[in-house]
Amino acid sequence: MREASPKVNLQVRDRDLKYYIFDWDDNILHMPTRIHVEKKMPDGTWAPHTVSTAIFSMIRDDTANYRPPNGKWADAFVEFQDYASETENSFLRDARRAIERVISGQEKPAPSFGTFRKTLVEGRLFAIVTARGHASQTLEKGVRLFIDLVLTPDEREEMLANLRGYRACFDGTAIFGSDEDERNHYLQLNHYHAVTSPGFKKRLAREAPGAEAPEAAKQFAIRAFVEHITQVLAHTRQDAPRRASISVGFSDDDPGNLAAAERFIHSELAQHFPGVKFCVYDTSDSTVEKGRKKIVSGQMELDL
């Protein structure tokens, strides 16, 4: 019996060129991962204390009452690293727990959960930019887990039809690989930046010395992704459909990262990429679905 031809959605050629940059924690998922600090007690002593990433974003500058264990911030973020001795990677374990709580209705989705889901179904390019210390491959596995656990069978089929459509319209592809091949091709086009990971720190030291602070490192990662998508579009078929502009949406729940991103867009990105429309979304208030729009650079607003 002859196998049915794979579905190819050629209508993607008429879509706007929208791309997305997501922080992970408390933006896509409310992860159970905890930061270990010491808290000053009323009698002046210091006691071990654990906080979520959302709480940490509010107390990290309160050095009078909170400090890292042993005076080392690396010790505070032990749960945010990869360890070869782990029987199951902690990031994947926590991501699975967070997803299961959403699916079961135990917890409300994080503000960008739905937008990320839609991004995957539509097959749009994206970047994960997080202050975590995991390898890029670990973050990519987290995205694969999200696809497997969150997307319905119909949504996964729609995603593959869209992916084949993009390959047909922009790359001139007429023969496609297996479903897994097409998904791998798509996921490898995206960026996965954990800006405190050893690999990313080496890249910063080589390409942007002095940008070690998380906010500055995220700025570097944002620019790298914008450069990446412009290069991808530049190498598509000359007769592929084009749009007058590209739009990039950035969402984060940390006020410090958001303020740094706004300054970076105004001072540098808008100057270097005048054809790109930028939009920043503040997802620090988890009660606001999709987040609060902070700024828009250009005339077209993103529907996040």
C-alpha positions in Angstrom: 0.0 0.0 0.0 1.4 3.4 -1.0 2.1 5.8 1.9 0.3 9.1 1.9 2.4 12.1 1.0 3.4 14.3 3.9 1.3 17.4 4.5 3.0 20.6 3.3 1.5 24.0 4.2 2.5 26.3 1.4 0.4 29.1 2.9 3.3 30.0 5.3 4.7 32.0 2.4 2.1 34.7 3.1 2.9 35.0 6.8 4.7 37.9 8.4 8.3 37.3 9.5 7.9 37.2 13.3 10.5 35.7 15.5 10.7 35.3 19.3 13.2 35.4 22.2 12.1 33.8 25.4 13.5 33.7 28.9 12.6 30.3 30.4 12.0 30.5 34.2 8.6 32.1 35.2 8.2 33.1 31.5 7.6 29.8 29.7 7.4 27.6 32.8 7.2 28.1 36.6 10.1 25.8 37.3 10.5 24.2 40.8 14.2 24.9 40.7 15.4 26.8 43.8 18.2 29.3 44.5 20.1 28.8 47.7 20.9 31.9 49.7 21.5 32.9 53.3 19.0 35.2 55.0 19.8 37.6 57.9 17.7 36.7 61.0 16.4 39.2 63.6 19.2 38.3 66.0 21.8 39.1 63.3 22.7 35.5 62.4 22.5 34.1 58.9 20.4 31.0 58.1 20.1 28.9 54.9 17.2 30.0 52.8 15.8 28.9 49.3 13.9 31.1 46.9 12.3 30.8 43.5 13.7 32.7 40.5 10.8 35.1 40.8 11.5 35.9 44.4 15.2 36.2 43.7 14.7 38.8 41.1 13.2 41.0 43.8 15.8 40.4 46.6 19.0 40.0 44.7 20.0 43.6 45.3 19.1 43.4 49.0 22.6 42.6 50.2 21.8 43.7 53.7 19.5 40.8 54.2 20.5 38.2 51.7 23.9 36.8 50.6 25.2 33.7 48.8 26.4 30.7 50.7 30.1 30.8 51.5 30.2 34.2 49.7 30.0 32.5 46.3 27.1 33.0 43.9 28.1 29.8 42.2 27.0 28.0 45.3 23.6 29.7 45.2 22.9 28.3 41.7 23.9 24.7 42.2 20.5 23.6 40.9 21.0 25.5 37.7 23.9 23.5 36.3 24.5 20.2 34.5 26.2 17.4 36.3 27.6 14.3 34.7 26.8 12.3 37.8 23.0 12.9 37.5 20.9 9.9 36.7 18.3 12.3 35.3 19.2 15.9 34.2 17.8 18.3 36.8 16.6 20.8 34.2 14.6 18.1 32.3 13.2 16.7 35.6 12.1 20.2 36.8 10.7 21.0 33.3 8.7 17.8 33.3 7.3 18.6 36.7 6.4 22.1 35.8 4.6 21.0 32.6 2.7 18.2 34.4 1.4 20.7 36.9 0.1 22.9 34.1 -1.5 20.0 32.2 -3.1 18.7 35.3 -4.6 22.1 36.2 -2.6 22.3 39.4 -0.9 25.5 38.3 -1.7 28.3 36.0 0.6 28.5 32.9 3.4 31.1 33.0 2.7 34.2 30.9 4.6 33.1 27.7 3.6 29.4 27.9 0.8 29.9 25.3 3.0 32.1 23.0 5.8 29.5 23.1 3.3 26.8 22.3 2.0 28.8 19.3 5.5 29.6 18.1 6.3 25.9 17.9 3.1 24.9 16.2 3.6 27.6 13.6 7.2 26.6 13.1 8.7 30.0 13.7 12.3 30.5 14.7 13.0 31.4 18.3 15.8 31.7 20.9 15.8 30.6 24.5 17.9 33.1 26.5 18.2 32.3 30.2 20.6 33.0 33.1 20.9 29.3 33.8 24.2 27.5 33.4 23.1 24.5 31.3 24.6 23.4 28.0 22.7 24.4 24.9 21.9 20.8 24.2 20.1 20.6 27.6 17.9 23.5 26.7 17.1 22.0 23.3 16.1 18.8 25.1 13.8 20.9 27.3 12.1 22.2 24.1 11.7 18.7 22.8 10.1 17.7 26.1 7.7 20.6 25.8 6.8 19.5 22.2 6.2 15.9 23.4 4.2 16.7 26.5 2.3 19.9 25.7 1.5 19.8 21.9 -1.4 17.6 21.0 -1.0 15.0 18.1 -2.9 17.4 15.8 -0.7 20.3 16.8 2.4 18.3 16.2 1.1 17.3 12.7 0.3 21.0 12.0 3.8 22.0 13.1 5.4 19.5 10.7 3.2 20.7 7.9 4.3 24.3 8.6 8.0 23.2 8.8 7.8 21.5 5.4 6.0 24.5 4.0 8.8 26.8 5.1 11.4 24.5 3.6 9.5 24.3 0.3 8.9 28.1 0.1 12.2 29.4 1.3 14.7 26.6 0.5 13.1 25.1 -2.6 12.9 21.7 -0.9 10.7 19.2 -2.7 11.8 15.9 -1.0 11.4 15.8 2.8 12.9 13.5 5.4 11.1 11.7 8.2 9.1 13.6 10.7 12.0 13.3 13.1 14.4 14.6 10.5 12.3 17.7 9.8 11.8 18.4 13.5 15.6 18.1 14.1 16.3 20.4 11.2 13.9 23.0 12.7 15.2 22.7 16.3 18.8 23.1 15.2 18.0 26.4 13.5 17.0 27.9 16.8 19.3 29.3 19.5 19.6 28.0 23.0 21.7 30.4 25.2 22.3 29.7 28.9 24.4 32.7 29.6 26.2 31.5 32.7 27.1 28.1 31.2 30.8 27.4 30.8 30.4 27.2 27.0 28.7 30.5 26.7 31.2 32.2 29.1 34.0 31.0 26.8 32.2 32.5 23.8 31.8 35.8 25.7 35.4 35.9 26.6 36.3 35.4 23.0 33.8 37.7 21.3 32.6 40.2 23.9 35.1 40.5 26.8 33.6 42.4 29.7 30.0 41.3 29.1 30.0 38.7 31.9 27.1 40.2 33.9 23.8 38.4 33.2 22.1 41.5 31.7 25.0 42.2 29.4 25.3 38.5 28.5 21.6 38.4 27.5 22.1 41.4 25.3 24.9 39.6 23.5 22.6 36.6 23.1 19.8 38.7 21.8 22.0 40.4 19.2 23.4 37.0 18.2 19.9 35.7 17.4 18.9 38.8 15.4 22.1 38.4 13.4 21.2 34.7 12.9 17.7 35.3 11.6 18.9 38.0 9.2 21.6 35.6 7.9 19.1 32.8 7.5 16.8 35.0 5.4 19.7 36.2 3.4 20.5 32.6 2.3 16.9 31.7 1.3 16.0 31.4 -2.4 16.1 34.6 -4.3 12.5 34.1 -5.5 11.2 33.3 -2.0 8.5 35.6 -0.6 9.9 38.6 1.1 8.5 41.1 3.6 9.4 44.7 4.1 10.5 44.1 7.7 11.3 41.5 10.3 9.8 41.6 13.8 11.4 40.3 17.0 9.6 39.9 20.3 11.5 39.6 23.6 9.9 38.4 26.8 11.4 38.2 30.3 10.1 38.3 33.9 13.1 40.1 35.4 12.8 43.9 35.6 16.6 44.3 35.5 16.9 42.3 32.3 13.9 44.1 30.8 15.4 47.5 31.5 18.8 46.4 30.0 17.0 45.0 27.0 15.1 48.3 26.4 18.3 50.3 26.6 20.1 47.9 24.3 17.3 48.1 21.7 17.2 51.9 21.7 21.0 52.4 21.8 22.3 49.6 19.5 19.9 47.2 17.9 17.5 49.7 16.4 20.6 51.5 14.9 22.2 48.3 13.5 19.0 46.7 12.3 16.8 49.5 11.1 14.6 47.1 9.1 13.7 45.0 12.3 10.8 45.8 14.5 11.4 45.2 18.2 9.0 44.6 21.0 9.7 43.9 24.7 7.2 42.2 27.0 7.3 42.4 30.8 6.0 39.1 32.2 7.0 39.8 35.8 3.3 39.9 36.8 2.2 36.3 36.3 -1.5 37.3 36.5 -1.2 39.1 33.1 -1.3 36.6 30.2 1.3 37.3 27.6 2.8 40.0 29.7 2.8 43.8 29.5 4.1 45.5 26.5 7.0 47.8 27.4 8.3 49.3 24.2 7.8 49.0 20.4 10.5 50.0 18.0 9.0 50.6 14.6 5.4 50.7 13.5 4.3 47.0 13.6 3.4 45.6 17.0 3.8 41.9 17.8 0.8 39.9 19.0 2.4 38.0 21.8 
